[in-house]
């Protein structure tokens, strides 16, 4: 099953369903209708054993986020602020999508584990930084003391090259 988002085409041959969740078209059957109050990941992919929430960000100026490469303290501070904003957006998109999908779940629908996959056109060093901070903020792989399950079983932050290495069965291409 092929699905497109932000200039990329994903192929999930084993998907039960794959759709654009952050749909702006109000007539689209998957329009979530709460964009005024809730954020949404770009794609939701229902697999037999789990659900993927996928967020895609194609940065035209990826160096704007690389605070370690900045020359002045002001540049470093500005780039760190951009990276912190990106982190906040990614966290809110996951949480709001999780809540929305939980709320729409029909009675008798199985609760499948959720994996959060972010495809960002950033360099490898920044991917690791974003991944570490995102996994801590969600939290991933751990549940609260009274929870019945965790919010996400996995969180990966990859660029397109790493995606294709990590998930050869789910090819990603630009369109």
N, C-alpha and C positions, 0 to 999 in steps of 0.2 A: 504494500500500500504506500503510495507516494503522497507526500504533503510538502507544501512550500511555505517558507517564512523568511522575511527580510533578506531576500536575494539568494536563499539556499533551498535546495531540494533534498529532502530526506527520503529514504526508501526503507520501509519496515515490512518485509515480506511476511513476517510472522504475526503482524498486528491483527487484533480483532477489530480495532477502530483506531484511526488517527485523524485528528482534525485541528484546525486553527482555533484556539480558544480565545485569543485576544482579537476577536473579530469586531471590526468597526461597523460593518454593514448590518443595520437593524433588521433587515429582511432575511439575513442568513440564519439557517436553522440552528446553528450553534452560538449565535449572539448571546452573550451571558446577561446583558441587560442591566448590569450594575456598574458600568465603567465610571459613573459619577462618584461612586463610593468605594469601589474595590479595584485593585490592580489584577492583572491576569498574566500568566505565562503565555508564550506564543503558541505552544503546541501541547496537546494532551494525546498520549499514545497508550491505548489499552492493550496490553499483552496478556497471554493466558495466565501468567503467574504474578504480574505486577503492573503498575501504572507508571509511566514516565511523564514528568512535567519537564518541558524543554523551553528554555529561554535563549533567544538568539540576539546577539548584539554585534553588528558590523560597524566597527569604529573606522572613520575615515582619517582620523589623526590619533593612532594608538599611543604615540609618544606623549600626548597630553596627560596620560595616566601614569607614566613612568616617573614617579617622584624621585627615584634613586638616581636617575640620569640628569636631573635638573642641576643647573649651574649655581643659581642663587638660592638663598633661603626662602625668598618670596616665591620663586618657582616651585621649590619643593613643597612649600605649604599649600600653594594653589593646586598642585597635582595630587597631593594627599587628600585635599578636600574633594576633588573629583572622584578619587578612588573610594572615599568614604560614602559619597553620594551613590555611586554605582552599587556598593555593598548594600546600602539601605534599600535601594530599588529592588535588587535581587531578593532580599529577604522578604520584603512586603509582597512581591509578586508570588513567591512560593506560598506564604501564609494565607494570602487572600484566595488563591486558587484552591488550596487544600480545604479551606473553610467552605468555599462555594461548592466544590465537588462533594464534600461531606453532606452539605445541606440538601443537595439535589439527589442524593443517593436514594434509590427506591428501596422499599422494604424487601428484605430477602437478597439484596445484592451483596455479594461477598466483599469484605474489606480486604483489599489487596495491598501489599507493601507499595510505597511510593518511592521512586528514585528521582532526584532533581538533577538535571543535566543542563549545564550552561555552556553554550558555544559562544565564545568571545574572541574577536579577532585582535587579541593582545599577544605580547611575547610570552615565552614560557615562564620567565621569572615572575611576571605579574599574575599569571594564571595560578601559580602556587600560593601567592599571597592572598588572592581573592578566595581561593578554595579553602584555605586554612581559616580565614575570618568568617566565611559563610558557614562552614561546618560547625563552628563554635556558636554562631548566632542562632541556628535553627532549632534546636540541636539535632545532630544526625546520629542515628544508631543508638540513641539512649532515650528512655522514657522518663518522665517525671515520676516521683515516688508513688503517686496514686493513679497514674495513667495505665490504661490497658494495653497500649502500644505506643511506639515512637511515631513522630510525625513523618520522618523519612528514614529509609534504611540506607540510603547512599546519597552523596552529593559530589558531583564531579564538575570541574571547570576545565574546559578544553578549548583549544582553537581547532579550526577545521582539520588540520593535519593530524593532530592528536586524536580527534574524533575517529577519523578513518583508521588509525592504527588500533585504537581501543575497541572499536565496534565495526570490524570488517563486514559483518552480516547486515549492518544498517548503513549503507553508503550515503555519504553527504557530498553534494556537488553544488557549485554555484550555477545559477540559471540566468 
